[in-house]
Amino acid sequence: MRCIPSARRKDLVRGRTRVLRALCALACADLTDLLVLGAAGIYRGYMATLYSFGPFSAFYFGFYEQSKSAAVRLTSRCRAH
């Protein structure tokens, strides 16, 4: 086992403690939402997500399909020559 200097060990413990506190705070916030707001509280930001990602996904899919069909036409034209 490797020996870690005491100052470094304290920094590691302090960092891990901060991470655990942050994770516990997130878990407690989710649990509080569930208890206070019910099951609908978990999905309270879902419509905002749909409003932002819905149009993006539609444009992305449309541009992807157009570029894919253009690439197929271009490669088939190159094979013909």
Summary of the structure (lengths in Angstrom):
residues: 81
radius of gyration: 25.8
end to end distance: 67.1
largest distance: 72.2
contacts: 149
relative contact order: 0.05
helix: 88%
strand: 0%
